[in-house]
Amino acid sequence: MAMAAEDIERMIKEALPDAKVEIKDLAGDGDHYAATVISPAFAGLSKVKQHQMVYAALKGNMGGVLHALALTTSAE
């Protein structure tokens, strides 16, 4: 079962309401996405911490329903 891009975006925005989120379906299969997440909440955090915040927002779906996510994050 695939995960819709709209669901990924919604979950990220629920956790990071001030975030700008762009989701692209890389393979057209609903399993391989690229996400760009820009949020002031990332200021001063390492890329690892930023990515952990996004993965936490996905509530355990990463690696299950959501097979692959190429993630780009920044504070601005």
TAPE-V100629 format. One record per residue. RES is the residue in one letter. SS is DSSP state (h for helix, s for strand, l for the rest). PHI is phi in whole degrees, 0 to 359 (* if undefined). OMEGA is omega in radians with two decimals (999 if undefined). Layout:
RES:SS:PHI:OMEGA ; RES:SS:PHI:OMEGA
This chain:
M:l:*:-3.10 ; A:l:271:3.11 ; M:l:246:-3.11 ; A:l:285:3.11 ; A:h:303:-3.14 ; E:h:297:3.12 ; D:h:291:3.10 ; I:h:298:-3.13 ; E:h:299:-3.13 ; R:h:299:-3.11 ; M:h:296:3.13 ; I:h:295:-3.13 ; K:h:291:3.06 ; E:h:294:-3.13 ; A:h:278:-3.11 ; L:l:231:-3.01 ; P:l:301:-3.11 ; D:l:271:-3.04 ; A:l:282:2.92 ; K:s:261:-3.03 ; V:s:235:3.04 ; E:s:232:-3.13 ; I:s:243:3.06 ; K:s:236:3.05 ; D:s:275:-3.01 ; L:l:286:-3.04 ; A:l:242:-3.11 ; G:l:73:-3.07 ; D:l:249:-3.13 ; G:l:73:-3.14 ; D:l:242:-3.05 ; H:s:234:-3.07 ; Y:s:238:2.91 ; A:s:241:3.12 ; A:s:232:2.98 ; T:s:247:-3.11 ; V:s:234:3.12 ; I:s:243:-3.09 ; S:l:212:3.03 ; P:h:301:3.13 ; A:h:296:-3.14 ; F:h:276:-3.08 ; A:l:305:3.10 ; G:l:81:-3.13 ; L:l:262:3.07 ; S:l:291:3.08 ; K:h:302:3.12 ; V:h:301:-3.14 ; K:h:295:3.11 ; Q:h:300:-3.13 ; H:h:294:3.10 ; Q:h:299:3.11 ; M:h:296:3.13 ; V:h:292:3.12 ; Y:h:299:3.10 ; A:h:298:3.12 ; A:h:296:-3.11 ; L:l:277:2.95 ; K:l:49:3.04 ; G:l:82:3.14 ; N:l:283:3.14 ; M:s:294:-3.13 ; G:l:87:3.10 ; G:l:245:3.10 ; V:l:298:3.11 ; L:s:260:-3.00 ; H:l:287:-3.06 ; A:s:217:3.12 ; L:s:221:3.02 ; A:s:277:-2.95 ; L:s:245:3.02 ; T:s:237:-3.13 ; T:s:230:3.01 ; S:s:198:3.14 ; A:l:271:3.13 ; E:l:217:999
